[in-house]
Amino acid sequence: MGIAARIDGLLSDGEAPGLHGLVVLRSGRVVLERYGAGEDFRLDQSLGHVVFDAGTPHDVRSVTKSVVALLYGIALAEGAVPEPGEKLLARFPEYPDLVADPARAGITVEHVLTMTLGLEWDETAPYTSTANSEIAMEVAPDRHRYVLERPVVAEPGRQWVYCGGASALLGRLIAKGTGRPLAEYAGERLFGPAGISAFEWMTGADGVEMAAAGLRLTPRDLAALGALVLDGGRGIVPGEWIAEMTRPRVRLGDDTSYGYQWYVGGGPRRWIAAHGNGGQRIYLQPERELVVAVTAGEYNAEQRSTAAVLRAVTEDVTTG
């Protein structure tokens, strides 16, 4: 059975009810594109029932983190941001009390990139509650200080904790180093060269782009970014950074590790992925030259639709 028949069968059987958009590339060529309908959000603001097509932007939530990692690599090549091994607090002299704290002295930029800062952070509460650290960060008077002043609970590098605050710090380093807002820099250095002509990047109350979850892109845009990673950056993002970014660094499970703001896996076939709440995905299988971009509406719930679609696509590629 071909890939289109597999996906259309899933949709007709109601096994992917939350699917909003799907683009599949093989060897750089579009082999499948499908769109659905359903309720979408701009973060916590409902946009009502939306009928999606190729030009409809979609919340990509934490896929934003992986995009920020791409931007960091571009800025690093320009000498605008610190190397991963450099001390983090040295880049935040505006917080002299934190800079002087010996308990935080060992935190490096790499600990930020890998979410192993050793600071207290908890995103297990709903993303509508300030009991969730990311939401508390967004309502804090200074989001970057909020992250950096969290209690020290572990030695840096020893423990992985999912942390939107880490991505916020990366965004701040990029904006400080380039002297430009994150969205402006992204548009000129990444999105434009990658052929992405329109995007939305939501900001917090302070007017600063939300580096943890603020982007709105189309599935075609996600596929374009995935193809960029698969192709080694195409000179837009340095190939050396793509390799470093997608190297397994922190083991999360039997088949899953974390790189620099991207998930990577082994098993029968190597894969690379960006994840976002609700079922947003960029999924790559380099060996098969496969790019899968998914948008979905299963926010704060089991991401059944995305799982079913990825299973169908990868099974087809593996056996076809």
N, C-alpha and C positions, 0 to 999 in steps of 0.2 A: 504493500500500500504506500502511495506517495505521501509526501509531507502535507500537501494541501488537503488530501482526503482525510488524513489523520486529524488535522486541526478542525476541518469542517465537521467531521464526525463528533468530535468533542463538543463543539458549539451546538450542534443540533440535538445532542443528547443532554444538554444542560449541565455538562461537567465543568464548564468554565464560565459560570454566570457573571463573575466579576471582571471579565476581561474587557478592557477598554481599547487596547491597541496592541498590535503585534507586527513586527518587521523582522524578517529573517534574511540574512545574507550568507551566501556561500561563495567563497573566492571573490569577494567584492561585488557580487551581483545579487540583486533582490530576487529571492525565489518564492517569497510569500509575504503578503501584507493583508491584514484584516483589522477591521474596526468594529467596535460595539457601542453600547450606550449604557448610561447609568449615572448615579449621583457622583459628582466630583466636588472637590474642596479646594480652596486656596488656604492651606493650613487648616485652621479651625472654622473657616467661613464656608458654608455650603454654597455651591454654585447651582444647586438644583440638578434636575435631570439634563444630562448633556448627551447629544448625539455626536460622536467623535468621527473625525475624518483626518486625513493626512496633515492638515494644517492646524488642528486643534491642540493648543498647548495643554499640558497635564502636569499636575504636581508630581515631581519625581522624588520628593522627600530626601532621604539620606543618600541617594545617588549623588546629591550635591557634594557630599564629603569626598567622593572619588573624583569629581570634577575639580575640586579644590586641590587635590593632590596633583593633578595634571598641571594646574596653574603654578603650583609650587615648583615643579620641575622646570617650567619655563623661566620663572623668576630666578631660580638658582643659577641657571646657565647665564643669566644676565648679571649675576653678581648682586642681585637686589635683596636676597634673603640668606640667612645663615646656613652653613652646611649642617647635615643631620647630627654630626657629632658635637656641635657647639652647644654651650650652656644656654638654656632657655631664658632664665631670669636676667641674664646680661642684656637681653633685647627689650627688657621692660623696665628701664631705669625710672620710669614714672611711679614705680611702686618700691621705693627704697627700703621699706620695712620688710618686704618679701624678698628682695634681693639679698638683704643681710641675714636672712634666716638660714642657718646651716642645714636644717632639715630638708630644705628645698634646693640646695646648691647642686645636687647631683642630677637634677632633671635636665635632659638634653632635648633638642628638637626632635631627635629620633624617637624619644619616648612619646612625644606628642603625635608623631606620624603613625606610631604603632599602638596608640591608646594604652600605654603602659606607664603612665605618669606616677602612679603610686598615691594619687590623691583620692579622697572620698568622692564618689559619684554614683548615682543610682537613677537609671531610667526605666525601672520596672513599673513605676506608677503610671497611670494613664497620662497621655500627652495633653490632657486638659487640666492637669493639676500641678500646682507648684511643689507638690511632693516629688514630682519628677524633676531631676536636676537640670535638664535642658530647659524646661519651662521656667524654673526658678532663675536660671541664668538670663533668660530673655526679659524677665521683669525686673531684674536687678538694676540699680543705678549705673553700674559699670560692669558689663558682662565679662570683660577680660579679667578684671580684678576678682570677680566672683569665682571664676575658674581657678585662678592661681592661688587664691587664699583658702581653698578647700583644705580641710585637715589632712595631714600626711598619714596614710594608713599602711603603706608598704614601701619597700625599697623600689625606686624606679627601675623598670625593666623586668620585674619579677612577676607581675600579675596583669593580665589583660582585662580591662573593664570598658564596656561600650560607653563612649564618652563624646557627646556632641560638643562639649566644651573644648576638646582637643582640636576639632575642626575650626571652631571659632578662633582659637589661638593662631592656627595656620593662616586663616583669612586675615587676621590682624597683622601678622608678619609680612604677608604679601602686600597689603595696603600700605603699611609703613615703609616697606623697602622700596616699593615702586613709586610711592607718592601719589597713588591714584586709587579711586574707589575700586573695589573688587570687580563689580559688573563692567566698569569701563575697561579695565585691564583685560578681563576675560573676553569681551567683545572684540578687542583689537588683536590680542595675541593668540587666542584659542578658537573662539567660535567663528569669527570671520574667516580665518584661514582654513578652518575645517568645513566651510560651506554652510554654516548655520547663520542665517541672516536675521532671525528674530528669536528673542528669548525674553523671559521675565525672571527677575531675581528680586524676591521680596526682601524687605528690610524690617528691622525691628523698630521700636519706638524711638531709638536714637538715630534712625536714618541709615544705619550701617547694614549692609547685606548680611543675611543670615547664612553663614557658611556651613551650618550643620544640615539645613533642610529647606533652603529658600528658593530653589530653582524650579522653573516651569519650562518644560521642553516637550517637543513632540517625539513619538516613537522613532521617526526618521532621524531626528537629532541624536537620540540615544544610540541608534545604530551607527551613525556617522562617528560618534566618539568611540564606540566599540571598535569600529574598523580602524580608527586612528591608532588605538592601542595595539591591535592585532598586527598592524603594519609597522610597528616600531617607532611610532611618533611622526613619521613622514617629514622630519625636519621641523615640524611645528613644536613638538615636544621632543627633547633630546632622547635618542634611542637608549643611551646609558641610563637615563632616569626611568624610562619604561621598564627596563630590565630590573632595576633596583626596586621600583615601586611594586612590581608583581612577583618579587621573590618571597617565598614563605619565610616569615620571621617569628611569628608567635603561633604555636599550635593551639587550635581551638577544639579539635575533634579528630576522629580517625581519618577523615578525608578533607578536613578544612583547616586552613591556616590563615593568618592575617599578614598582609604586607604593609605597604604605606597607604592606608585608607582604602584598600581593595582586598577582597577575599580571594584566596587562591586554593586550589585543591589538586589532589593527585588521583589515586585510584586507577581505573583502566585508562582514563584519558585525562590529561592535564586540563584544568579549566581556570578561568579568571572571571570574577564577577563584582559588580556593584549592586548593592541592595538598598531598597527604600521601602518604608512602611506602606502597607497596602498592596504590595506585590509588584512594585517597580523594580525592573531588573535591566542590567546589561550583563549578558552572559556570553562568554567566549570559550571556544575550544580551538586553540591554535593549531593543533595537529590536523584538524578537519577544515581549517579556515572558515569557521562558523562564527557568526555574530547573531545573537538573538536579543532583541529589544522588546520589553514588555511594559505596558502601563495597565494598571488595574485599580479597582475601587474597593478592595477589601481592607480598608484602613482599620488598624487596631483590632484585627481579627485574623483567624487562620487564613493564610494566603493560598487557598486551595486552587484557585483558577490558575495562578502563575505556576504552581507546582505541576499541575496537570499539563499545561502547555509545554513547559520545559521538558517534561518527561516524554511527551509525544515527539517533540522536535529532535531531542537527542537520541531517542531510540531509533527514529527514522534515519538519522545520520549515521548512527553506529551500524545498523543492519543494512542500510541501503547501498 
